[in-house]
Amino acid sequence: MYFNLKSYASMIFILWIILSFVVAAIGNKRKIGFVWSLLASLFLSPIIGLIIVTFSDKRDFEEEEVQEILEKAEWAIHKKNYSKAKELYQKVIEKKPDGSPHSCFAMSLIYARENDKEAELFWLKKALKNGFNNLEMLRNNDLLNNIRQTPEYKDIIKSYI
């Protein structure tokens, strides 16, 4: 049987490309990402690319999702769509209950815009409890003026600062 070297080389080339894309798809779920996985597989070999991808850390999709939600919330505030912003910040707080002091503070400011002092104080206290420590923002943000003279605000500030 006659063996054609040219067709054999083209089959290996096609297999190399296909395997490189498979490795890149695996790398897409890792910090190395799709493009770097593909490049490593194409230039080094699919096997070496797979080894590199295997040693790459897994991506934190939850953190990426949280960042995307925060960007949407900030855009909603920019557009003065406060109900949407509250909804989005609430999602962030649900995903990261103790790790979202800035989201809690943002909720406090949204309620300040709506002149809901009780909710504003609740979210301010939660922000401070979760680690919000921007004293400059607490002292100078005009939206907090409607609660600054209340005994509740003074107690909260005294407790956490």
N, C-alpha and C positions, 0 to 999 in steps of 0.2 A: 504494500500500500504506500502510495506516494504521500509524503508529509510536506506541507507547504509552510516554510519558516515564516513567511510574511503574515499568513493568516494566524499562526500561532502567536506571533508578537502582538498583533492587533487584539487578539482575545485576551492576552495578559494585560495589555494597556486598558482595555475596557473593564476588566475585572478590577484592576488597580483603582480606576476612577470610581467604580461602584462601591468598592470597599471603603474608599476614602470618604465618600458621602455618608456611608453607614456610620463610620467612626465620628464624623462631624455631627451627625444627628445625636449620637450619644454624648458628645462634647457640649452640645447645646444646653444640656441640663447641668453643666458644670461651669465653674468660674472661667475656664479657658474659653468657653464659647464655641459657637459653630465655626466661625471663620478661622480661628487659630487652629482648631482641631483639623479642619479641612486642609489647611496649609501644611501642617505637620505631617499629615497622612500622605498628601500628594508628594511632598519633597523628600521626606525621609522613608516612609513606607507605611502602609495601613497598620501593620503590626506595631511598629514603633509609635505611630500616632495613637493607637489604642492604649499602649502602655502609658504614654504621656497623659491621655485623657483619664485613665484609671487613677493616676496619682494626683490629678487636679481636684481641688475641693468642690463639693457640691454647692450650687448656688442657693441662696436664701430667697426663694420666691416670695415668701410672706413679707419680707422686708421690702422687696421691690414693689409689691402690691400696696403696702402701707405708704411708701413714698408717692406712688401714683395717686392714691386717694388724697393725700395731703396736698398735692399740686392742684387737684380738682377742687378741693375745699378752699384753697387760697384764691383760685380763680372765681369761685362762687362768691366769695366776700368782695372781690374786686368788682364783680357785676352786681353787688348789693342783693344777691339772692341768699339771704341769711338762713332761710329754712333749709335750703339745699346744703349750705355749709354746715349747719348743725347736724344734719343727717350724715354727712361725710365724716365729720370729726367724731361722731358717735361710733361709726364703723371702726375708725382707727383706735378709739378707746376700748372697744370690745376686743379687737385683735391684740392690743398691748395694754392691758388694764393698768399695770404699774409703770409702764415705760412711756407714757405719753403726757408728761406734764405740760408741754407746750400746746397740745391739743385741748387739754382741760382749760388752760389759760385762754385760749382762743374762744372756747365755749363761753367762758366768763365774759369776754368782751362782746360776743354776739348778744348775750342776754343784757349787757349794759346798753347796747344800742336799742334794744326793745324795752328798756327801762323796767326790767324784771329783776328787782334787787335781790329777792330771795334766791333765785336761780343763779344770779351773778355771784353771790356770796358762796353758794354751794360749790360752784365750779372753781372759784378762786381757791377755796379751802382744799379742794381735791388736787388742784395743780400744785399747791405748796406741799401738800402731803406726799405727792408723787415726786417731788424734787425740783420744782420750778424755783429758780434762785436768781432771777434777773431783777435785782433790786431797783435798778434804774427804770425799768419798765413799770414796776409797781409804783414808784414815786411819781413818774412823769406822764403816764398814760392818761390823757384827758377823759377817756371813757370811764375810768374808775372814780371820777369826781363825785358821782351821785351816791357813792357808798363810803367814801373816805371818812366822813364825819360820823358814821354810824358806830355804835359800840361793838357790833358784830365784827366789822372790818378791823377795828383796833384790836379786838381779842384774837382774831385770826393772825394778824401780823405779829402780835406779841408772842403767840404760840409757836410760830414757825420761823421767826427771824430774830 
